[in-house]
């Protein structure tokens, strides 16, 4: 027998023994015979490394060579998850997704394993790389250590190219046992996750192999689109058939539980079936089960089942838009309540805001937290000087949750002042909330202007809250109707605004004249008319402001109320809003300025833009000074006839590359795709290079 034949034979034989033992618990040979064969194979492979099989069973044993974990680039997006901290937030994710898609959706719910995120790359069915998440673009290659894990197949029953995401973890019992056995107390890990993380990065894979790490897989990305299943449930069943370990604690949500059950069965999976309305029940059940599980979980992951929808929803820089993690614990921190200030919003609504000692929470430093309204303050019996607990429930707006310790200064429960802190008008009560009734109140006016100009509305690029504040205080811009007629050259003397910013501002204002009528309608700030309802109004025949004004003149509440999703109350509020002389004056001023007041005006402007990108396919990477969020750049491309895609392929013609872009640039270079910088792009658009305001509304100076 040649050496090659001997290696092949031993490899085959040991694979069978390993499979029997680890999958069925059956020993086909004695331990000593098994060790003898393994040693023999290791010896032959060491002498003839070129003859070693890539999925050799000796990889399970690991080696004493030093690992150096080279950095490698991921070929799939390895992102994190958006977070929710309440039943309502998960339900809102369901309903918003369904609304956005405009059709039925179903959702898989999985346990969120508290372990180490790992991507396994297989080429032609052979495990070639196991890579940590790293920064999402580049991770560490920890293949030798992962190969020692019996839950990770070294080769697959079919010759597929696939990337598999999953969580490497250590069971609680194994953690306790190993940690107790560790005599050096300083080397003991704080929790199973830490021990798993340490093991994944052990320098000797033979040592990593002694820790019984295991892995649940939860996502698969096939290189060949034709092989990709059409939904998540079938991804899971296919992964299972390929030999990956899938968490059996699966739940599935649909509009009713029978439908959910049918889909589980169709995919050949066991799991619990639920209706959307049962979300609260499900979360409570899992919360109760958590302690008794053999491994640690820190939440639940809800994922849209349908893959075509996932593709349409896409990703932000940080997370997929098609999934959300419900976390059992909202991040909380302790802080001292230094003061309470009162904000006046664009609708006159008064919101008390807690000014707290700077506190680190969920990755940022917090100085302010919302207190909602007077009722909320009363419920907490909150006084200045109290020590409070702060949470980041929605993960964006921090809130004061409870009082931990009362103040020692003798302060009593805080009361919102009687007079508007901005304009001194007597505050009025409306259904438990407080309002400043003065339409001319400066804070309200500033709020209306900033809202009108915001990204989601008329999108006037340089007119954020900070700039509005400067221009308002200087008497240059006092109302929405002033926007198109104000003399911005007077701003040249203001500190904080440069000549170039003024040019940009004027340009942005001019550009906003081409926004469609439905955007104009929602940017007026009528409480009942957001983006969606504005579109609905237009679709229902209210496709010009005059039609809306006429119906309001006739007090024709029913005309609005009969629109699907509107109702009586909304109808009468719309009539009331459009009867207000202030709003009418604003509308007439905007009309005079050339803002679209009917849908008929919409088409012409878009057509006027030169279709300079027609026939081109653009992709985008990195971040930009001028386009923040960067989807703004995509819009510019699409308005000029270009198509936009999310990854660089041979069909891509241009890559718009900002700072910090990653693998896409390498792909572009490899494929000979033209790489365009931000400055080049701006000059293609016929814009000068320049700065804008960032998302916090701060003016970035030249
Ligand atoms: S899905 C694009 N499912 O949680 C897919 N993640 O906080 C996004 N995690 O980095 C991940 N269990 O490491 C998903 N069943 C599960 C999970 C899970 C644990 C981890 C994962 C991710 C982190 C996000």
Boltz pocket constraint, residues with backbone or C-beta under 6 A from the ligand:
constraints:
  - pocket:
      binder: B
      contacts: [[A, 77], [A, 79], [A, 80], [A, 81], [A, 110], [A, 111], [A, 112], [A, 113], [A, 114], [A, 115], [A, 116], [A, 117], [A, 118], [A, 133], [A, 166], [A, 167], [A, 218], [A, 219], [A, 301], [A, 320], [A, 323], [A, 325]]
      max_distance: 6.0
